[in-house]
Amino acid sequence: MQGNKIDVAQSRSKASTMKKIDGDFQVTFLKKDGAVRKMNARMMGDIPLKGGKSTLNPEQYTTVFDTDKREYRAVNNDTIIELTWVSE
């Protein structure tokens, strides 16, 4: 990974905040391949996933609903760069 160095403590704090958001938000993070991605998303709470229960480690990944692609996505909590949400 080149360029962007992520402060893990800061990323974890953003992940914790993201899990508390009620409504839509934008999360910017580094993908596995090192590319930066901005995603419009929503926390889905207790709504079940298509395939049942997630097998990902919830301490490392947060499952969100991508509102543009209309599919679930996993965000690695350690690679969150920015979190933006709309307040009413």
BAMI-519809 format. One record per residue: x, y, z of N, C-alpha, C, O, CB in turn. Coordinates in steps of 0.001 Angstrom, whole numbers, plus 500000, padded with zeros to 6 digits. Atoms other than C-alpha are relative to their C-alpha. Glycine has a CB too. Layout:
BEGIN
XYZXYZXYZXYZXYZ...
//
This chain:
BEGIN
500848498833500000500000500000500000500893501228500000501758501381500862499036499999501214499173498806500095501504503287498938499222501242500406497998501287500286500538500158498586500593498694499752500834506813500058499244500128501296499809500567502298499105500334498909500859499731498851497959506840502510500311499088501178500113497875501104498548499848499608499770500762498781498982505750505980498805500234500911498476501377501229501348500411500700501215499904499206495933505014508099500327499804501475501015498852501842498961498965499534499878500110498552495892505602511859498929499022500464497741499343500430499852501403500710500947501066499648494282502368513108499048500445501106497852500165501027500756498739500438500869499554498899492952503934516329498924500935499460497764500852499862500829500710501111500949499071500594491309506678514293498994499235499133497799499529499176500739501073499164500889500786500845489875504165511809499002499225500849497822499159500502500805499042499117500895500763499123488429502043514635498932500917500589497777500517500733500799499310501132500964499046499465486779505131516096498945500330498954497762500434499281500709501280500468500933499722501082485202505903512719499078498806499774497888498987499514500758500344498709500819501202500169483997502289512421498945499925501088497795499572500824500874498734500019500941500002498882482389502543515842498902501034499772497728500767500032500733500282501326500966498945500303480705505800514830499076499566498874497867499788498940500719501306499624500786500439501152479558504307511516498889499041500433497778499102499907500910499326498955500982500989499546477755501491513339498825500641500733497775500017500886500670498982500905501049499312499245475700504062515281499139500920499129498130501448499595500623500805501116500717499070500874474516506102512283498651499412499600498554498253499195500838500325498743501340500387500426470805505941511579499692500775498726499321501948498786498926500279501122500227499318501270470419506763507903501163499804499045502017498941499252499768501480500232498985500122501050472619507249504858501279500745500377501252501741501101499456500533498667498700499369499781476311508114504944500920499616498858500594498749498048500612499583501371498970500344500977479419508042502766501242499575500758501684500256501683500307501197499041498773500482499377482441506013503751501075499891498924500834499353497844499773498625500711498849500096500891485854506324502089500990499060500666501333499231501836500642501413499709499104500999499426488199503392502577500921499439498925500701499645497732499198498867500664499094500671500928491061501449501015499497498588499764499242497840500708501457499986500542500401501350500351490018498330499162501198499065500159502325499514500367499441499946498553498934501003499862492026495087499358501148500234499025502313500010499355499434498606499789498969499798501025493859495981496138500742501333500150501609501658499338499370499928498622499334498736499741494922499358497599499303501210499394499696502347499658501384499933499490500753498896500604492441501442495581499129500671501053498637500021501976499129499496498823500878499253499097490509504177497386498586499920499447498378500101498247500466501496500155501401500088500428486722503740497265499133500879500882499275500881502105499498498539500043501034499244499286483916506127498232498695499274499748498340499000498602499927501517499529501242500739500134480659504353498914498892500694500776499063501054501941500174498557500483501201499526499329477212505703499700499357498774500617499092497797499916499016500752499013500433501204499314475880503307502307498978500301501081498656501451501378501186499288500597500973499924498910473393502596505052500224498780500890500483497677500409498510500056499456499959501128499067473552500473508177498634499329499941497609500010499932500358500464501477501270500699500157470894497788507920499502499344501280498474498667501261500129498964498936500465500533498723470629496785511576499858498496499996500787497779499622498692500618500364500215501435499872469114493364512114499360499363498774498911498219498847499150499731501192500560500587501215467860492845508555500947498895499535502140499142499359499793501086498878499127501123500352469163489402507537500650500151498627500071500734497710499216498714500039499293500007501270471718489016504774499394498931499104498781497980499591501518499757500207500540500966500961470744487135501597500409498567500325499564497672500342500457500352498598499484501354499778472938484126502398499914499557501443500463498511501789501421499916499547500084500351498590472098484090506112500863500905500839500811502126500691500400498561500216499161499227499084474592485193508743501400500212499420501965499324498780500095499292501361498655499689500480477877486897507918501036499151500723500930498918501927500310501492500189498910500786499412481006484802508486501232500857500260502254500347500719500366498833499085498871499097499788483280487875508667500145500351501472499160500382502209499833501273499170499710499589498633484935488900511928499446501409500214499939502354499598501537499949500290500607498677499800482756491800513204500941501016500656500679502217500607498760499861500845499005499080499433485767493273515029500827500649498890501348501750499066500929499255500988499180499491501097487533493746511673499170500569498846499621501480498151500893498900499481500814499567501137484678494217509173498628500477500454498051499940501399499848498863498989501362499523499784481429496189509156499232499759498712499667500174497637499969501522500415500834500246501170478690495034506804499019501149499845498280501484500771499251498645500119500891498878500306476821497908505150499258499685498708499626498773497968500797501347499874500748500138501248474278498227502354500407501131499078500204502300499407498459500007500250499587499019501001475676500007499266498731500505499313498078499747498596501018499378498955501257499477500509472791502303498278500027500262498491498970500409497878499653501270500726499913499824501452474082502803494716499877498654499276499139498533498298501330500686499622500009501322500640474673499136493838498893499095500528498623498035499963501338499322500199501100500748499386471813497919496090500430498594500404499711497619500185498816499923499040499443501269499530473996495161497563500767500231501294501197501346501589500922499365498924499200499921498780475726494396500842501477500042499655501919499433498680499702498812500928498544499922500152479416495241501156500626499932501386500011500326502377500432501314499251499248500056498753482022494614503849501092501061499953501838501149498978500607498581500234498973498963499897484232497509504952500975499578501083500576499285502210499377501408500315498967500329499020487532496727506664500162501214500925500522502303500479501370499621499296499945498901499035487481498835509835501376500651500093501482501825500448499594499501501358498635499467499897491271499270509718500372500917498845501398501594498905500988498865500068499619499197501166491207501025506338499058501170499732499109501770498658500055499123498782500908498867500185488502503658506846500801501307500034501565501562500966498887500005501097499301498724500112489810507057505735499097501142500454499524502024501199500474500235498555500904498896499710486749509278506025498572499476500108498186498514499445500100501094498911501399500354499790483166509054507187499184501293500001499477502210500768499804499198501341500830498813500112480504511609506223498536499572500027498149498624499343500330500796498702501422500299500004476821511567507021499198501286499994499689502351500367499622499137501206500888498849500095473879513879506486499213500110501299498554499158501717499044499878498774500806499788498793472359515356509621498756500757499604498781501602498709500796500773501101501280499347500337468753516454509561499747501193500860498720501855500710498849499034500137
//
